[in-house]
Amino acid sequence: MEEDEILNEEVNMDDSEVSFIEDSEEGLGADEPVGSIVNYVQQRFYKAEEARYTEEQRWIKAYRNYRGLYGPDVSFTSTEKSKVFVKVTKTKVLAAYGQIVEVLFGANKFPISINPTVLPDGVLEAVHVETDDNIKKMESDGQVDIPKLEPGETFPEFQERLAGLRSKLEPLGDKLKEGEGSTPTQITFHPAMVAAKKMEKKIHDQLEESNARKELRTTAFECALFGTGIMKGPFAVDKEYPNWSEEGDYEPILKTVPKCSSVSTWNFYPDPDAINMDDAEYVVERHKMSRTQLRALKKRPFFRENAIDTAVSMGESYTKEWWEQIMEDEANESKAERYQVLEFWGNVEVDLLKDQKVDVPPELEEYDQVSVNIWTCNGQVLRLVLNPFTPSYIPYYSVPYEVNPYSLFGVGIAENMDDTQTLMNGFMRMAVDNAALSGNLIIEVDETNLVPGQDLSVYPGKVFRRQGGAPGQAIFGTKFPNVSNENLQLFDKARVLADESTGFPSFAHGQTGVSGVGRTASGISMLMSAANGSIRNVVKNVDDYLLGPLGKAFFNFNMQFDFDQDIKGDLEVKAQGTESLMANEVRSQRLMQFLQVTQNPALAPFAKMDYVMREIAKSMDLDPDKVVNSMADAKLQAELFKVFREQNPEPAAPQEGVPAQPGPKGAPAGAQVQDTSGAGGGTIGTGTAPQPGEQGFSGNTGEGAA
């Protein structure tokens, strides 16, 4: 995350809704009671840091393979001249990253949908009913709600679907009828569906406002490289929109919007005993902040100004971790003053909070622990509030590339092909060294045949002086055999193993010269389908561990903090990343086939045409909101087309036995009109050719010529 974007998150609520530690003019030091809460956070941070050491070693190796850097575990002999590193790992990681991003955003829309539940609130008021005066009177008196059937649904089917709600239908008896709607294909939207569409649009707008595409791409990259990607949010932030007054003064408009952000895997320290975020008791995020960023926290709610000033006055506290020193280039080493700020989300004992003078709600005092959010720096508590979310949860999402059933951290592309990368490097170095050796002569000199004291270096035009009368050849040239082809064959074998270990074949990221079944278009299609099987599990993890929880978090955020009742209802969140794996061409073909089936008037009422049209648009990479009409607009447009057809009827097709209408003036009866424009498309006439002197004749015969 960019430094200017660090720590902009905040939950939008007033002081009366949050329990927090009060500020004081004197401030609190480490020897005061507040020191115990600082120690509490520090202990859990150190515990998570120690438990993560093995994971960090794996990540460093993955980073080196991606960058093409040899680690200290690789030693070269004096005979090895080449230090070449073939960065196939980088190619595979970028291929996996690109495919994940394509699946997530290929349809130019976030793959998160909001749908009504199986039996949403409001279904009873959404369908057709046949009533008499008595029933209408009962309805007006509030004695009964008149339910209506969905298009094409019978009353027994409606009863079966409602199950336990059948009792509500008893006063109506057989007054319910099948509801075909005003048109055979019209969809009746019940309130829950309307709320679902509005909530979905709002969440998509909020994700766009928070620049979620960029943040998700960062998370997807670390997921492919290190095996784990981290997201955080949503949090409400005050976003500034440019605005100028009539006098030309700059008066920005502040708008509160929810925000989500990517968190570097290196700065994420979860509960070491957890294997997923649902089991995590706490999470600590490590921030690297400048003096300006630290002081900027004073502008945010529930941050203690005096504690921040004290932390700043104590000087820099950020110490580079061992992995930072390895990853950071010497030329880019930062000398600026930085502070280490720890952000804690998790459970804390109630008694410890009472010691910090935090007002714990009476309904929570009976619990041993409560969920809180704590910020610390230089022994100071910068912020301490009860978890503002209801129900409380830790707002971090960890998505594994490949699930490790025994750890919260997953396995990535680089780790899967670590051994094959080592093999490829070794075979390539051997091939390069052998090519260099076999491409040059090894010189052997018999000094007994030469005059002593001569320079024995060899270069073009060199002259050697021989001993007088010395027999035999003095200088010999030896050429070593070239076996680099054998080494390159072994390299190719190792690359095939890399394809198998990662699930990403080389042809999927541009390798040419594919043999066998991959030489044909159908063969390539089969291979790509097999490759999609590997990425399908990855995208499923993205759905289950990231998109689903993140969409649900935005949904809960809006349900808790948004007062727009039109977006609320009995709804559920669904991640759709896996669904977009199906090739658009295949989906489009299937949808068009289904559309042909609906041409049957008997089947048309059962088709959800609005959904079908939107899916066809998405399969063609079009925005459904821009190219598909709503049901009301579709009905209006259908009426306009009907009027247009009535005013402009299509010409009737000629019937058999009816003589053809005469052609243009001058054309022989029965002759077909020829195309004289030179553009083609005309037909050869079948009438009698004109004679000289007749109209239409163009030949020059002398007397009859014009």
N, C-alpha and C positions, 0 to 999 in steps of 0.2 A: 504494500500500500504506500502511496506517495506520502511524503512527510507533511505536505500541506493539507492532506485529507485525514491525518491521524486524529482520532478522538473527537469527531464531530457529532457522535451519536448521543441522543438523549431521549428519554421517554417523555412524552408530552402529557404532563399532569400537573395539577397545582399542589401547593404545599400541604394542603389538608389531607391529601390522599397518600402521602409518603411519610414514613417514619425515618428520620435521619439524625445523625449526630450534630449537635449544635456547635456553632463556631463561638470562639471567645476571643477577647482582645489580647489575652496573654498567650494564647496558643497552648498546645500540649506537647511535651517532649517525650522521649523514649522512656524516661523514668516515671512518667505519669501512667495512670491506668490504661491510657490508649496504647501503651507499649505492648500490652498483652495481645491486642488484636493485630498489631504489626507482626509480632512473633508468630501468631497463628497463621497468617498469610505466608510469611517467610518459610516456615516449616513445611507447608504443603508445596510451595514452589520448589524447595530443595529436594523434597521427596520425589516429585514428578521429574525434576531435572536428572537426578541420579538414575531413576528407572528408565529414562529415555536414552541413556548413553549408547546402548547397543543399536537403537534405531538411528541415532546420529551417525554412527560409523557406516551403516548401510547407505544413508543418504549422501555422505561424503564420497563414497565409492561411486554411487550413481552420478553425482555431480562431476567427478573427474572423468568418467567414461563419456558423459555428454560433452564436456569441454575438450576432450582429447588430451588429458593430462595423466602422466604416470604417477602413481603413488609411491611412497617410500618402500612398499613391499616388493616393488619391481627393481631388480638390480641387473645391470648390464655387465657382461664380461669384456675384457680388453679386446677381444676379437670382434665384438659386435660394433659395427660402425653406424648402422642405421638406427635411428630412434623414432621411426615413423609410427603414427597412431592413426588407424583407420576408423573414422568416427561414424561407424554404422549405427551405434547407439543413438546418436543425435538424429539420424535419419528416421529410425524406428519411433523414437519419442515424438518427433514432429508429425509423423504420419498418424500415430494414435491420437495425438492432440487435435490435429486437423479433422479427423473423422468424428471425434466427439463433438467438436464445435459445429460441424456440418449437420450432425444429427439434431443437436439442440436448437440451432438457429437457422437451419436450412429453409424452413417455412416462413422465415422473417417474423416469427412470433414466438413468445415464450411458451414452451410446451407444458403449460399449467392450465388446467380447466377447472371450472366450478360447475357442479351439477346438483340438481335436487336429489334428495335421498329417494329410496325406492318408493316410499309413501310419504311425499312431502306435505307439509301443511298447506291447506288451500285447495287440495285436489277435489274436495267435495263441492266446491263452488265453481268448477271450471268446465263443466260439460252440459249437455243438453237434457231437457226434461219436458215431458208433456204434462201439464197441470190443468186442473179445473178450478173453479172459483173457490171451493172449500180449501184446497191445498194452498192457493194463493193467499187466502185469508190467514191460514195457519202460519204461513211464512211472514206475512206482514205483522202478525202478532208476536213474532219471535218464538213460536212454538217449535218450529222445525226449520232446518236449513235444507234448501232444495239442492240435492246433488245432481250432477249431470254426467253423462257418459262421454268418454273419449271417442273420437271419430272411429267408426267401425266396430266399437265395442258393444256387446250385448249385456243385458242386465245380469244374467247369471255369471258372466265373466267379471262384471264389475263387483258383484257380491263376493266372489271368490278372491278377488284382488284385495278387497278391503278387509277381509277376515274379521277381526274383532270389532270392526266398526259397522257390522251389518245391522246392529240394533238401530242405528240412526236412519236406516232406510225403511224400517217397518211402517211408519206412518204414510209412506208414499205408495207402498204396494206395487201395483203394476203400472204406475203412472210414468215410470222411467221408460225411455225409448232409446233406440240406437241413434247415435249422434253423427250424422254424416257431415255436419258443418254447412256453412253457406256455399262452399265449393267443395268438390270431391276430394281435393288434396289440401284443403286448408288445415293448418295446425292450430289448435286451441291452446294458448299458453296460460297455464295456471300461475298464481302469484309466485310460487317458489321458482319457477323457470325464469320469470322476469327478474326476480331478485338475483338469481344465479348469473344471468348474463350481465347485469349491472355490476355485481361483485367481481366477476372475471375481468371486465373491462377496467374497473378501478385498480385491481391488483396489477394488471399489465401496465397501466399508466404509471403506477407507483414504482414499478421495477424500472421503467424507462427513466423516470425522474431521478432515480438513485444510480443511474449508469450501471445497472446490473449486468449488462452484456459484457462490459470490460471486466468487471469483477469476476464473473463466472468463467471467462476465458482464462484469467490468471489462475483460478482454482483448478480448472481443467488441465492446465499445463503442469502444475505441481502434482496433480493426481497421476498423470501419465509418467512423469519423471521419477518422483519419490514414492509413488504408490498411495499418497494421501493428499487430498485437497480440503481446505478449511474455508467455510463461509460463516459470517456473523450478521445477525440482525433479525428483524427490523428494529430500528431505533428512529425516533422522530428527531428531525433536525430542522433548523430555520434556514431555508435556502433563499438566497438573495437573487431577485430578478431585477434587471436594469429598468429604470424608469426615470423620466425627466419631467419636471413640472412645466407649466405653460411659460414660466419665466426662464426656462432653460436650466434650472437647478437640478442636479442629480439627486433624486429621491428614490432609492431602491425600495422595492416591495419585498417584504419578508413573508414567506409562505412556509408553513410547517408541513413537511413531507416525511414519510418513512424512508429509511435508508438501510441498505445492506452493503457489506463490504467483504472483500477477500482478506483473509488473515494468512500470513506466511506460516507454513508448517513449522519453520524453525522457531517461531515465537509462540507456539501453541504448546502448553504444558497441561495435559489432562490428568485426571485421576489415574494412577498407574494400575489400579485394580480393575478398571473398566475395560470391557472389550467392545463397547459401543456407547454412544452418547446417552442412551436411555439409562445406562447403568452408572454413569459418571456422577460421583458425589460433588465434584468441583472441577473447575477449569481455571487456570491462570494464564493470562496473556501478558507477554513481556513487551513493553513499549520502549522505544528509543526516542527521547524527546529533547528538543533544544530548549534553551532558556525561554525563548519567545513562546513556544508551544506550551510549555509548562505554565507560564503566567496566563496564557489565554484560557486556561481552564477556569479561571476566576469568573468569567462571564457566563458560565454554564450553571444551571440550577444544582443546588445541594453540594457544590464544591466549597470547601472551607478556605477562605482567602488567607487567613493568618497562617494556616498550615502550609499553604502553597508558598507564601513568602519565606517561611522558615526553611522549607525544603530547598528553595532557590539559594538562600544565603549560605547553606551548608556546602555548596559547591557540587561539581560534577560527581556522579556516582555510577556512571555506566562503565562496566568492565566487559571487554570483548571476550566472548566464549572462544574455546579452542577451535571450533569449526569456523568461526568468523575470520580468524587469522589465516586459515587455509583458503577460504573462498575469496577473500578480499585481495585484489591486486595491490602490489606495493605502491604503484604509482597513484592509486586512488585512496590511499589510507587517509581517513578523516582525522584531523587534528582539532576539530571544533569541540566545544564543551557540550556534553550530552548527559542526560539524566536517565536513570533506569526507573521506570514506573511500572508497577505490577497492578493489573486489573484482575480481581478475584470475583468469580461467580460460583456460589455453592452454599452449602449448609454450615451454619455456625450455631454453637450452643446458645440457648436463650439467656442463661446466666451471664455469659460473656458479653452479650449485647446490653444487658441491664447495667453492667459495670461501665459501659461506654455511654450511659445516660441516653440510650435509644428507647423511644416510646414503643414498646412492643404491644400490638393490639391485644385486648383481653382474650379474644378467641384463639390466639396463638400461644399464650402463656402456658397452656397445658402441654405443649409439645416440648420435646427435649431440644430440637433443632429447628431453625427456620432458614429459609433461603434469602441470601443477601447479595449485594454488590458492594465491593470494597476496592478503593484505589489507595495505594501507598507509595511513598517515595521518601528516601532518606530518613526512615523511622517515623514519618508523619502519616496520619490518616487523612488523605485528601478528600475522601468521599466515603460515606457509609450509609446505605439506604436498604430497606427491605426490597426484595425482588418485586418490581412493579407489575409483573405479568400475572394474570389470573386465567387459568391455573398457572402456578409458577413453573418455569422451566429455564434451563441454561441456554441462552440464545446463540449457540455455536452448532455447526453442522459439519461433521467429518465424513467425507465420501472416499471410500477405498477404490483404487483401480481394480485390484483383485483382493477379495476378502481374505484376511488372515483370521481363522477362527479363534486364535488364541491371543489376539492383540487388537487394540483399537486402530493401530496403524496398518495399512494395507501393503501390498506388494506391487511395484511398478514395472514398467517396461525395462528400465535399466538393470534392475536386479534380476529379472528373468533371463536376460541374455548376458550376464556378467561373465560367465565361463566362456561362452562362444566369442565374446569380444576379446578376451585374453588369447584365445586360440587364433583368431584372425590377425591380431597384432603380431603374434609370434611367427606365423607362417609368412606374413607379408614382410617382416624384417628379414627373415631367412632368404626370401626371394630377392629382396633388394641387395642384401650383402653378397649373395651368390652372383647376381647379375653384375655387380661391380667387380667381383673377383674374376669372373670368367671373361669379362670384357677387356681385361688388361693382361699383358704378358708378365710373367715372373722371370726376372733376369738372374741367370746363374753365371758367375765369372770365375775362371780358373786363373788366379793371380800368378801362378808359377810361369805362365806363358806370357805375362805382361811385364813391362819395365816397372820396377818398384817406384812408389811415390806418386803414382798417377791418381787423379780424381776419378772415382769409379761411378759417379752419377751418370745416368743415361738420358740423352735428349737427342732430338733430330740433328744430324750433322756431327755428332760426337766422334772424335778420333781417338783410338786407343793405340798405344805403341807396344809392340810385341818384343819379347826376348829374341835375340838372334839365335836361330837354329832350334828354337823350342817347338817340338812337334805337337799336333792336335789343335782342336778348336778352343779358343780362349773364352768366348762369350756364347751362352746358350739362352734361348727363350722358351719358357714353359707356359702352356695355356691350360687352365683348369676347365673341366667340363661344366656346361651350363645346365643346371637342374632346377632352375627357377620355375619352369612350367609345372613340375611335380609339386612344388610348394604352392603355386597358385591354384592348382587343382584341390589341394588340401584346404586352401583358403575358401574356395567355393563350397566345399563340403561343410566347413564351419558356418558359412553364411546361410546355408540351407537349414542347419540346426538352429540358427538364430531366428529364421522364419517360423520354424515349428515351435520354438520356445515362447515366442511372443504372440503368435497367431496372426502376424502381419506379413504376408508374402511380399517378396521384393517387387513383384510387378504392380502391387497396389500403390507403391510410391515411386513409380516411374522407371524401374529397371527394364531395359530392353533385352532382346535376345532370349525371350522365354520360349522354351521348347515344349514338345509334347502337346497335351490338350490345350495349352495356352496359346497355341499358334492360330487358333480360330476365334471368331467373335463369340460363338456359342460357348467355346471352351473358357474364354476369359470370363464370360458371364457366370459360368458354373464355379470358377475359382473365386470370383468376387463374392458370390453368394456364400461360399464356404468361409471366406474371410469375414463376412458380416456376422457369421455365427459367433466368432470370438468377441467382436465388439459389442454384440447384443448383450452379453453378460455385464460388460462394463457400463453400458447405458442403463441397464436395469439397476445397477448399483447407484448410478446417478439419480435415477428416479426414486429409489427407496431411501437413500441416505441424504439426498440434497434437495431435489426439486419438490418432492412430496412434503418433507418437513418444513422447507422454506415457504412453500405456498400455504401450508397450514398456519405457519407463524404469521404471515401477512393477513390471512383470513381472520385469525384470532385477534390480531392487532386492530383491524377494522371493526370487528364485532365489539371490542372492548372500548376503543377510544374514538370511533367515528359515530356521530349522532345521526347519520343519514339512515333512516329506517327503510328506505327503498332498496338498500343493498343487503338487508338482513333477512334470513329465512332458514328453513331446515335444509342446509346445504352440506355438501362434502367436496373435498379437494382431491383432484386426481392429477398425477404427473403423467405426461404423454410422450416422454422421450423415446421409449421403446416402440411406440406406434409409428413414429416417423422413420424407423429403420427400413420399413418396407419401401422399395423403390417407388418414386413418384409415378413412373410410367405404369408400373403394375397396379398401383392403387387407382390411377386414373382409368385404366382399362376395366377394372372390376366395377368401379362406380358407373362407368358408361354402360356396361352390361346390365347392371341393376336398373339403370334408368330406362333401358329398353324394355325390361320386364314390366315396369310401371306404366308402360303405354297401354297395357290391358286395362280397360275401364273398371273391371271387377277388382283389380289389385291396386289401382291408383290410390284409393282412400287409405290404404295401410302404409303408404310410403311417407316418411318424414322428409318432404321435399326441401325444406329449408336446410336441414342437416346435410342432405345429399349434395345440394348445390354448393354449400360452403366447403364440403370436403373435396369436391371437384376443383374448386378454386384453389384450395391449399395444395392439392396434388400438382397443380400447374404453377406453383410458386407465386400465386396471386393473393393479395390481401382480401379475404372474404368480406370484410366490412366495407370495402370500396367497390366491389364488383357484384355483390349479391344484395338484392333488395330485401327489405323486411317483408313480412306477410302483408301488411297494409299497403306498402308501396307496390308489391307484386299484384295485389288485387286491383289497384288503381291502373297499373300498366296493362293488365289483362283487359280491362274495360276499354282503354284507349286503343289497343290493338283490335278489339272487336269492332269498335266504331270505324276504325280505319279500313278494315276488311269490308264492312258494309258499304262504305263510300267508294271503295276502290276494289270491286270484285275482280277476281282473276278471270281471264278469258277462257271460255269453255273449249275443251279439246274437240277437234273436228270429228264428226261421226262417220262411220263407214257408209258408203253409198251417196254421201252428200258431195256434189261437185265443189271443187276448190274455188275460192274466190279469185276473181281476175287480178293479175299482178299490176305493176305500175303502168301508167299510161304508155302505150306504145309496145308493150310486151305482148307476144303472141299468146293466145289462149292456150292454157295447159302447159306453158313453158315455165321453168324454174328460173328465178332471178339469179343472175351471176354477180359475183363480187368483183366490182371494177375498181376497187380502191387500191388494189395491189397489196393489201394486208393479209390476204389469204382468208380461208374459211368459207369461200363460196363453193357452189356446186356447178357441175357442168349441165347446161341446159339440155332438155330432152325434146324441144320443139323443132320445127323445120327451119333449117338455115336460111337466112334472107338471101334473095337473089339480087344481082346487080341492079341498081336503080331503086331498090326498096329501102325503106327506112331501117337503119341499123347496119347496112352494108358499108364496109370500110375499105374494100379493095379498090385499086386503081386499074380500071380497064380501058381507059382512054375516053371514049364518048360518054360513058356513064359516070365518069369521075366528076366530083364536085370541083 
